Amino acid sequence: MAVVVLALNAVFGLTPAETSAAIPGIAGLEHMLVTSGLALLFVALYSGVRERQAHLETGRAGGAVVEGA
């Protein structure tokens, strides 16, 4: 949906006709949603890596890393 609205915004930006301000507004909101989604993805990845690292550090036995499921 974001691609469609961004394409509409580009097409209407090139035409001299009078258009509504809703299309650029929706495109801006979609940019914000995509950005926040990417931020949440990286937060989830970071917490998963930290959890995995903590799991590996507690599984050390005699200096060797014991990897589990």
C-alpha positions as CSV (number, residue, x, y, z in Angstrom):
1,M,0.0,0.0,0.0
2,A,2.9,2.3,0.7
3,V,4.2,1.9,-2.8
4,V,0.8,2.8,-4.3
5,V,0.4,5.9,-2.3
6,L,4.0,7.0,-2.9
7,A,3.5,6.4,-6.7
8,L,0.2,8.4,-6.6
9,N,2.0,11.2,-4.7
10,A,4.7,11.3,-7.4
11,V,2.2,11.3,-10.2
12,F,0.0,14.0,-8.7
13,G,3.2,16.0,-7.9
14,L,4.0,16.1,-11.6
15,T,0.6,17.2,-12.8
16,P,-0.5,20.8,-12.7
17,A,-4.0,19.9,-11.5
18,E,-5.2,20.9,-8.1
19,T,-5.1,17.9,-5.7
20,S,-5.9,17.2,-2.1
21,A,-3.4,17.4,0.7
22,A,-4.5,13.9,1.9
23,I,-2.2,12.0,-0.5
24,P,1.1,13.5,0.7
25,G,-0.2,13.2,4.3
26,I,-0.9,9.5,3.9
27,A,2.5,9.0,2.2
28,G,4.1,10.7,5.2
29,L,2.2,8.6,7.7
30,E,3.3,5.5,5.8
31,H,6.9,6.6,6.0
32,M,6.6,7.0,9.7
33,L,5.0,3.6,10.1
34,V,7.7,1.9,8.0
35,T,10.4,3.7,10.0
36,S,8.9,2.7,13.4
37,G,8.5,-0.9,12.1
38,L,12.2,-1.1,11.2
39,A,13.1,0.4,14.6
40,L,11.0,-2.3,16.3
41,L,12.6,-5.0,14.2
42,F,16.1,-3.9,15.3
43,V,15.0,-3.7,18.9
44,A,13.7,-7.3,18.7
45,L,16.9,-8.5,17.0
46,Y,19.1,-6.8,19.6
47,S,17.2,-8.4,22.5
48,G,17.3,-11.8,20.8
49,V,21.1,-11.5,20.3
50,R,21.6,-10.4,24.0
51,E,19.4,-13.3,25.1
52,R,21.4,-15.8,23.0
53,Q,24.7,-14.4,24.3
54,A,23.5,-14.7,27.9
55,H,22.4,-18.3,27.2
56,L,25.8,-19.1,25.8
57,E,27.7,-17.5,28.6
58,T,25.8,-19.4,31.3
59,G,26.4,-22.7,29.4
60,R,30.2,-22.6,29.7
61,A,31.7,-25.7,31.3
62,G,35.4,-25.7,31.8
63,G,36.1,-23.0,29.3
64,A,34.2,-24.8,26.5
65,V,31.0,-23.4,25.1
66,V,28.1,-25.8,25.4
67,E,25.6,-24.9,22.7
68,G,22.1,-26.1,23.2
69,A,18.8,-25.7,21.3
